[in-house]
Each structure stands twice: as C-alpha cells, then as structure tokens.
C-alpha cells in the first residue's frame, strides 16, 4: 500500500514539474531581409550562442526558435555575401514571444573575385511559391512533383488543380470563368499552334505530364504579354537539361475494374500506338474536285461507254402511271394515253423520281450510281469490331547530362519519350427538365454508352549552351500526338423522331503538334545596373486528322413481347429464345418486363430512320487541316535595384508573329438508290436492311457490301418504251422477271451533302506586330519610405497591330463563298 502511495506522489510531482517547466519557456520570432531591396534572405542562419540553438529563414523571410528558457540572450544572424549581425540583451519571458527583425547589408569581398553559379531548382512546390511571390503578375502553378504525386497523365488533368482554372470538355482551360477563346496558351513562353478547326484554344490533353517541368496559370495581363491574354493564360514549360547525368526508364501496367471489356470499336479495331497512316482516309478514295450527286451526273460521265446507243430524256414511273390511269395526260408528253411511245417527239417532260435534268440513258445513270456505290465500299467499310480487354500501359525513357569541356563553357542535353494508352467505357444517363404548372417535367431523357481507345505520345529534346557564364543559347523541340477511336450509342427521346430513337456514332481522330524553338539570353552588369537581352524564334505546326466518321439513326419499337412471337421472329431478337415450343425472354428476370428507362435491355426492334425528305440514312464526313505559326520575340530589361537601393525595373520588347490555318470538312450522306425504296415491285427496302434486333447490329447493314447499289452493264436494260424488244420490259418499275434483278441491285450509295459543304472549309492568315514598354517600381520611390514601398506600380504601354484575312470556301470545288 505504501508503495502505491509513493508511486502516486512521484507521478503527481512529475506531472506538476512537467507542467511547471512547460510554462517557463518562451520563443523568439522575426524576419531577416536585405536592407536595400527588402527581399527575403531565404536560408539565412539564426543562432543563440548561450544555449546552442538555431534555425534558418523560410520562404516567407521568417524564422522562429521555440522552447527557450527565460533570460537574456545574444542573437546572431549570418548569410553568404552579407555582413553578419548580432543583437544582444534579447529578453525572453515566460510564455511570451519576443520579436526580433534583422536587415543585413551586402558585404564587400576583400579577396579575388569568386563566382558561384547554379541553377534554381524548378518544378517543386517551394520553387513555384517563390516564383509566385517574385512575379510581377498574379499567377499560380503546379510542378512536376505534384503531377507525379497526383498521378496526372497529361497537362489537362494537372491544370484543373490550379486555383481559378476550370476545364471545358476535359481539355480546354478557362480562367476566371471567361470562355476559352480569351485564354492564351504558350509553350516555353512562345506561341503554340492548335489542331482544333473551330477554336484557337489549345487542347491541353495533348501534352503528357512526363515531359512537363511545370504549368503556370497567369491571371492578370501585363504589357509584356500578348493581347490575347484577355482572361489570362497557361504557360507550359518542358523539362530543361539536368545538372548531372540522368538515365531513367519507366514502365507500368494498370487496371480499372470498371472497364471489364470486351470493347466494341469502329475502324476494324484499333492501332496500338494510335496511328492510322491514312488507311481509313475517306478523302483518299474520293475525287478532289468533283461533286458527287446522284441527281446531277457529270456530262462527261462514261459518254463513250455505249457509243452506238442513243440517249433519251426519261419519264418517271409515276409520270407513266399518271398518263396510263388518266390522272394527268401531260405528265409525260412522250407517251399517249395508253402509255405507248409517241414517235418523233422532241419535247419530253422530266420525272421527279429520276430528276433527269440531263439527256442520259439508264445505263449511264446506273453506271454512275454503281461508281458511287464502289466509293462507298472500296476499302471504306467502317466495321465495328469486338476488342478483348488490353491493360493500359505507361512507359517513358529519359536521358540527359551536363558537360563542362572548358571553364567558361558548358553545354547540356535532355530528351525523353513517353507513351500511354487506355480503354474507357462510360454509361451516362442525362435528361433535361422544364417547369410546367409548378412541376418539373422530364424532357428528352437519354442514355449514352461509349467505348473508346485513347493514346498519348510525347517527345521533347532540349539543348543548351552557356558561354562565359552570361550568354545562353537554347533549342527546345516538342512532338506530341494523341488519338481517340470511339464507338458511341445514344438511346432516348429526340425532337425529330416520334418514338424513342437510337444513334450510332463511329468517331476517329488524331491530333499532332510539332514545335521548334531557338532562344538566347545575354546578361551583363555595368555600374551596378543589370542588363538582360533575350530573344526567341519559334516555328510550330498542328495537324488534325479525322479520316472517316459516320453516324446512323434508328427508331425504337419497344412493343414486342417474346411470348407472342413465332419461332422465325423469335430468332431475330437477341432478348428472346425459342425454348420448349415457345418463345421466352432470356434476359435477367427483372429486365424481361418492358421499361421505358431501359430501352436497350428490352426485346426491341430498331428501324432505320431516314432524315429529311431525301431519306438520308447515314452521314459521313472527314476533316483535315493544319495550323502553322512562325514568331520572333525580342526583350530587353534593365534592373536598377542595386544602384538605387530600391526595386526599379524597366522592360521593353517586340513580337512579330504570322499564322496560317487551313481546315476542310467534307460531309456526305448515305441514301438508298434514288426512288428504289418507294417502288412497290421491289418491295421497298428489304427488312434485313431496314431492321436491327440488337445493339451490336446497329449500323451493321452499312458494313455489308451486298447492301450497296450494284449495276451489271453487260445485261441489256434498254428503255422498254424505246426498245420494245428489250429483255427488261418492266424496267420502269424495276424488277420482276429475274433478268433486271441480275442487272440492277438496289442499295445504298453516297453523295455529297451539297448545301452543307458550301462553306465547310476555310483559309486564314493572321499577322501580329506588337511592341511594349513596362515599368516596375515602389510608390515610395526610395529606400527610406518603408510604408509606401510595400505597394508597387507595375504597368506600361503595349501597341499591337492585328490583321486577319479569312476566306471560306467549298472543299470540293474550292470556290470562295465568303471573304
């Protein structure tokens, strides 16, 4: 018992002594700055000799020493290149903070000149904070350290972490809420081109993070920035050559359990590195300056294919029907009331089905249709393909070094290559709402399923040469390439479809940026005044390649019930199966009941939807283009800080820039051979073409060459009303006896969307000449006024002459439609 009491008393006394001792301590805090410039002396040493305790100054210019027993002390401060300073009789009281500030003077070296030169570490959080404090602009950034820690694969993923910056479409930067056209992007402080045909904004997902040193978001305009910095700008800096030898190889494989695969992609699958090499190019197979129009056949089309065959103007089957049935005897003036040919008629009325605005024979017409069909199917079939899951990889190689062959000369190099890829699968539900009588009404709900394969490849090469310690010459080269191969299904309500609809969209795109920059910098000091002259010459080109994109629409008929189907119809639906002498639903039990919100899981039939009165059953387009830029920058700055004792900087410069953009998009439509879909003797479009019964079948009919128009010119199909002995007596309407079926197979063919193509291309020249002057100084304008010196003036004048010439033109005929 006594032992327990003694232990209790000892413990109590110990706790009391700890509390008492903690109360009998204090601390010293303060700042250490340059006496002239008032800059923080980061890293300066602060030391208390009596208790052998010290610390260093942080990036804010502050220091703090804790747990100091009460008493009087001598505080010493030292910093390389400055006179050491000490303050005595510094009193530290119980539980109080004693504030002691120091202002150090630059020391005069009594020995021979000693040159210590190094490069400021960049890409770290501390270096970005330091740059942010020293900058004349309001800016923020993210460095390579943070990019690596966060696992960001490209600049777009990294830049959204910067305060005040948001992204549109996951790739275009917006600063302070203004549209992306007000945000300027630069690479290593030089202009950069954009592969976007409809935007000047640069897609930031083009740049892999492994080649990036840091990303700076500038949020205020200054005279030395171009006029396009209206909202701000993004400055992307690539990695410079290192201070020592570097050789790194990185390889990683990842997995995402949400992307289980397999994936469906267009374009016969995918290329692993994302390069098509023009294999899918629709433009490669289309005539450059010929408008493809089944209603306007060129005059010289096969004019000598049948030299002995006389050409006639044709009447349509509807015209013939009107004459024969007494509806309109003038519908076709080449026929009498019995539908027989009236001899020696010189005036023939043209029919609407064939729109025969030219004198052509059927064989010429059908041979032209056959040509359009071959353009549709000749190496252009854009088949969807199921791809087994491929695990995304990331690989990179870095190699660099710095060499000093002579005391007054050094040079360095750095190059790295990086590649990453990934499959993505997204299933997104979206809807719009409108308010009616105080209630929210759902409008056009849609479900979007997207399969995509994406690649990103980047490479950069940096070379640097330094002469006599104050002249620097640099080359910076960058190559960036990305691709996206995408198959998208959208199910839901559409404004132009009475029932629910389904849209299938195959999309493939490659973007490429190539940039070369040669720059130099010279600095020297005269009478304590620092002079810096720098220049930059940049050449860049960006390319866009969309070889063959297409989309189709279907109406959804969800009125089918597996139990009501016969065996033949049951076999058509992927959701149904013939079992035990009956048709049964084979989907999970909860999906066998019709549900408007789960259209794609029901036993549904999809019917090909023809847009507009022309029955456009599919849309195809390609886009090609490039953006080229050449620029020259020259800047000269003078710093009087050391001479005047306070910060005073002057800067002036100029920019000469020339840009050229050329982008073309050609749009085509897929139609069923004109008139055939409505001719009853052909039975219209076959059900095997018109209907699909599963998602995988959407658009599949366009992948089958047998569904495209075909014409065999060896079979005699002379116009029956002109040649009564023709083997194809029922050519109008077509079909019926087998012979004409052999000669003509109705089906799809492409032709140009003429009205859309009128201004679907443009050529633009842009010239910018600019000059500026800029000043930075404190309002106190002396080293004495410490209060006003906390406020700086940063401003000047900028003159900019901007000239642009834009010409829209037809990508087929090259006819200029707007200047």
Secondary structure as UniProt FT lines:
FT   HELIX           2..23
FT   STRAND          25..34
FT   TURN            35..37
FT   TURN            42..43
FT   STRAND          45..48
FT   TURN            49..52
FT   STRAND          53..56
FT   TURN            59..60
FT   STRAND          62..69
FT   STRAND          71..78
FT   TURN            80..81
FT   STRAND          85..92
FT   TURN            94..95
FT   STRAND          97..99
FT   STRAND          102..104
FT   HELIX           125..134
FT   STRAND          139..143
FT   HELIX           144..150
FT   HELIX           155..159
FT   TURN            160..161
FT   TURN            163..164
FT   STRAND          165..168
FT   TURN            169..171
FT   STRAND          172..175
FT   TURN            176..177
FT   HELIX           180..182
FT   STRAND          183..187
FT   TURN            188..189
FT   STRAND          190..191
FT   TURN            197..198
FT   HELIX           204..206
FT   HELIX           209..211
FT   STRAND          212..218
FT   TURN            223..224
FT   TURN            227..228
FT   STRAND          232..238
FT   STRAND          246..253
FT   TURN            257..258
FT   STRAND          263..265
FT   TURN            267..268
FT   TURN            272..273
FT   TURN            277..280
FT   HELIX           283..285
FT   TURN            288..289
FT   TURN            294..295
FT   TURN            299..308
FT   HELIX           317..324
FT   TURN            325..326
FT   TURN            329..330
FT   TURN            333..334
FT   TURN            337..338
FT   TURN            343..344
FT   TURN            352..355
FT   HELIX           362..377
FT   TURN            378..380
FT   STRAND          385..387
FT   STRAND          393..406
FT   TURN            407..408
FT   STRAND          409..436
FT   TURN            437..438
FT   STRAND          439..467
FT   TURN            468..470
FT   STRAND          471..493
FT   TURN            495..496
FT   STRAND          500..526
FT   TURN            527..528
FT   STRAND          529..557
FT   HELIX           562..564
FT   HELIX           567..570
FT   TURN            571..572
FT   TURN            574..575
FT   STRAND          576..579
FT   TURN            580..581
FT   STRAND          582..585
FT   HELIX           589..591
FT   HELIX           596..601
FT   STRAND          605..608
FT   TURN            612..615
FT   STRAND          616..639
FT   HELIX           641..644
FT   STRAND          648..672
FT   TURN            674..675
FT   HELIX           676..678
FT   HELIX           680..682
FT   HELIX           687..690
FT   STRAND          691..692
FT   HELIX           695..697
FT   TURN            698..699
FT   HELIX           700..703
FT   HELIX           705..707
FT   STRAND          710..711
FT   TURN            713..714
FT   TURN            720..722
FT   TURN            724..725
FT   TURN            729..730
FT   HELIX           739..743
FT   STRAND          744..745
FT   STRAND          748..752
FT   HELIX           754..757
FT   TURN            758..759
FT   STRAND          761..778
FT   TURN            779..780
FT   TURN            786..787
FT   HELIX           788..790
FT   STRAND          792..809
FT   TURN            811..813
FT   STRAND          816..818
//
